[in-house]
Amino acid sequence: MKKSKNQLSILLFLSLFCVFTNCEKEDVFLSKELNELKNSNKKLNAELDSLKKLYINPFKQYENIVLDESKNNPDSIINEYEKLIKNHPNSFWKHESERRIKNIEKRKKYWTKKNGWKLNDIPKKPLNDEQSISCPGC
């Protein structure tokens, strides 16, 4: 009986030792997984920040300027486009901003402080090259 208790004690001890050893291995494994997830999250956040900086922010700035063109005076609009160009010199929207600045400069005469933009006064182009003008920079 004493032999049996000793064997049982040894068996219990070995079982507990194995359980704790496996728990430590699992803790190490889970810790590694958690660190990999954190690193992956950091990389994804850096990529997202880069996308925002290179594409989303310039587009949002451009979009806001375009949407407010008809409410603002030509010099103010041009100033806003020049800020966009300065802030995002390698952006696609730089090219678009430059194009809109040229168009606004051509159409300055259709803006007055009293009446704002009078886009209906802009002469129409010939039928084969007809264009609808709905904003100062179009």
C-alpha positions in Angstrom: 0.0 0.0 0.0 2.8 2.3 0.8 4.4 1.6 -2.6 1.1 2.4 -4.2 0.9 5.8 -2.4 4.4 6.6 -3.4 3.7 5.7 -7.0 0.6 7.7 -6.9 2.4 10.7 -5.5 5.1 10.4 -8.1 2.5 10.1 -10.8 0.6 13.1 -9.5 3.8 15.1 -9.2 4.8 14.2 -12.8 1.4 15.1 -14.1 1.4 18.5 -12.4 5.0 19.1 -13.6 3.9 18.3 -17.2 0.9 20.5 -16.9 2.9 23.5 -15.6 5.6 22.9 -18.3 2.9 22.9 -21.0 1.4 26.0 -19.5 4.8 27.7 -19.6 5.2 26.6 -23.3 1.7 27.9 -24.1 2.5 31.2 -22.3 5.6 31.6 -24.4 3.8 30.7 -27.5 0.9 33.1 -26.7 3.4 35.9 -25.9 5.1 35.4 -29.2 1.8 35.5 -31.0 0.8 38.6 -29.2 4.1 40.3 -30.1 3.7 39.4 -33.7 0.2 40.8 -33.7 1.4 44.0 -32.2 4.2 44.3 -34.8 1.7 43.6 -37.6 -0.6 46.2 -36.2 2.2 48.8 -36.1 3.1 48.0 -39.7 -0.6 48.3 -40.8 -1.0 51.6 -39.0 2.2 52.9 -40.6 0.9 51.9 -44.1 -2.5 53.4 -43.3 -0.9 56.7 -42.2 1.2 56.7 -45.3 -1.9 56.2 -47.5 -3.7 58.9 -45.7 -0.8 61.3 -46.1 -0.2 60.6 -49.8 -3.7 60.1 -51.1 -6.6 60.7 -48.8 -5.6 64.0 -47.2 -4.7 65.7 -50.5 -7.9 64.5 -52.0 -10.0 65.8 -49.1 -8.3 69.1 -49.3 -8.9 69.3 -53.0 -12.5 68.2 -52.7 -13.2 70.9 -50.1 -11.7 73.6 -52.3 -13.7 72.5 -55.3 -17.0 72.3 -53.4 -16.5 75.8 -52.1 -15.3 77.4 -55.3 -18.6 79.0 -56.2 -18.8 80.6 -52.8 -15.4 82.2 -52.7 -13.5 85.0 -54.6 -10.9 84.0 -57.2 -7.9 85.1 -55.2 -9.1 83.1 -52.2 -9.6 80.0 -54.3 -6.2 80.3 -56.0 -4.6 80.7 -52.5 -6.3 77.5 -51.3 -5.0 75.6 -54.4 -1.5 77.0 -53.8 -1.6 75.7 -50.2 -2.6 72.3 -51.5 0.3 72.3 -54.0 2.7 73.4 -51.3 1.6 70.8 -48.8 1.4 67.9 -51.3 3.9 68.7 -54.1 4.1 65.0 -55.3 0.3 64.5 -55.3 -1.9 63.8 -58.3 -4.0 66.7 -57.0 -1.1 69.1 -57.6 -1.6 68.7 -61.3 -5.4 69.1 -61.0 -5.0 72.2 -58.8 -2.7 73.8 -61.3 -5.2 73.2 -64.0 -8.0 74.7 -62.0 -5.9 77.8 -61.1 -5.4 78.5 -64.8 -9.1 78.2 -65.4 -10.0 80.5 -62.5 -7.5 83.1 -63.7 -9.2 83.0 -67.1 -12.6 83.5 -65.5 -11.8 86.1 -62.8 -13.7 88.7 -64.9 -16.9 86.8 -64.2 -16.7 87.4 -60.4 -17.7 90.6 -58.6 -17.6 91.4 -54.9 -21.2 92.4 -55.1 -22.7 89.5 -57.1 -20.1 86.7 -56.7 -19.7 84.4 -59.7 -21.8 84.9 -62.8 -21.1 81.7 -64.6 -24.0 82.0 -66.9 -22.2 85.0 -68.5 -19.4 82.8 -69.7 -19.8 82.4 -73.5 -20.6 79.0 -74.8 -18.2 77.1 -77.0 -19.2 75.8 -80.4 -21.6 72.8 -80.5 -18.9 70.2 -81.4 -16.9 71.2 -78.4 -19.8 72.1 -76.1 -19.0 72.1 -72.4 -21.2 72.8 -69.4 -19.5 75.2 -67.0 -20.7 74.7 -63.5 -17.8 76.1 -61.4 -15.1 78.6 -61.6 -12.3 76.1 -62.0 -14.0 73.7 -64.4 
